[in-house]
Amino acid sequence: RWARLRLPNGQVARSAWKENAMSKQPRMARNVKLLIDGKTTVAEVLFYFNMMLHDEEKTFAFVSEFSQPHTDLFENSSQTVFACRYRGDASLKLVEVHTIQSVVAMIPHNFPGIDGILFYLVE
């Protein structure tokens, strides 16, 4: 497994595995936007690894996927406020690294009238 991946757009996507092990305040470059089957989602990368699959070496990211955006906020903002819940270990999945589109920021925020903290997308 390894800790970072250079994307075709030149960004470097990192992983929680390495960022959490750092003693100083880490970069937060482990949240990524994914495009899977035409659907956009956001996830925190835990780590990257290679694996042989059907005699072909493939590269994967083990991620924790955020929820889909809060429906009311998304619709009432003309689809501009993409605010999600962090689900941690409840939403772990493997994705091929070619589905990673970009590094994004997920900023925690308490929205009025909504219980709990949501994380909104900044690109």
Protein Blocks (a to p, Z undefined) as FASTA:
>chain_A
ZZbdcdfkopacddfklmmmpmbdcddfkbccddeehiacddddfbdcdddeehiacddd
dddddddddfklmmmnoomaccdddekjmlgccddfklpmbdcdddddddehiacjdddd
dZZ
